[in-house]
């Protein structure tokens, strides 16, 4: 199985976009997770970014509910951080 995955990752345009997207998600994680309140950071991870929507996984429903409450201010925090760097 490992050889097949390696072959897939090394082939054509689809793999380049897959690797690029994975690198993009890692970069988003590096930026977004520290912007969350400290107690949330360890319970959240970046799942995806598509069509302008960031998907954050929460480890449990309580964290997810609190994260929804914070969601309104998160885009401003991210934008502010990106403008400073």
N, C-alpha and C positions, 0 to 999 in steps of 0.2 A: 504494500500500500504506500509506503513512504516514497518509493521510486516513482510511482504514478503521480503523487502529489508534486514531487520535484519536477517532473516532466511538465505537469500542468502549469506550474508557476513560471517555468522557463519558456513557455510557448507564447507566441503571438500577442496581439493587442489585448485580448481579454485578461491575460495574466498581468500585463502591465497596469491595466486599470484596477485590477484587484489589489495589487501591491500598492499602487498609488493611493487607493482608497483606505487601505489598512494603515498606511503611513499617515494619512490625513486624520484618521480617527485617533491614532496615537498622539498626534500633535494637539488635537482637540482635547484629549484627556489631560494632557500636560497643562493646558490653559484653563479648562473649565473646572476640573475637580478641586483645585486650590481655591477657586472663587466661591465654592459652597461653604456654608458654615462648618466648622471643624468636625462636629459630631456627624455630619452627613457624608463627608468625604470618604470615610472608610466603608460606607454602606451603599455607595453609588458607583456606577461605571458607565462609560460612554458606549452605547450600543450601536448607534448609526447616525448618519447625517445624510438626508436626502431631500431634495426639493425644498431647501431652506428650513427644514425641521430637524432639530436635534432630539434624538431619542436617548434618554438616560434610564438605565435599569436601576431599580432600587431593590435591595435585598429582601425587604418585607413591606407589607401594606402600610404600616405606620410611617415608615420613611417615605414611601411613595406619596402618602397623603400630605405630609409636611412639605415635600418637594414641590407638589402642585401649588401649594400656597406661596412658595418662593419663586415659582416659575415666571411670574410677571416681571420681577426685577432682574432676573438672570440675563436676558439679552442686553440690557443696559450695562451690566457689569462686564460682560464679555466684550462689548463694543468699546467701552472705556479702556479696558485692559489692552485691546488690540491697538487702539490709537496711541497709547503710551509706549508701545514697543516698536 
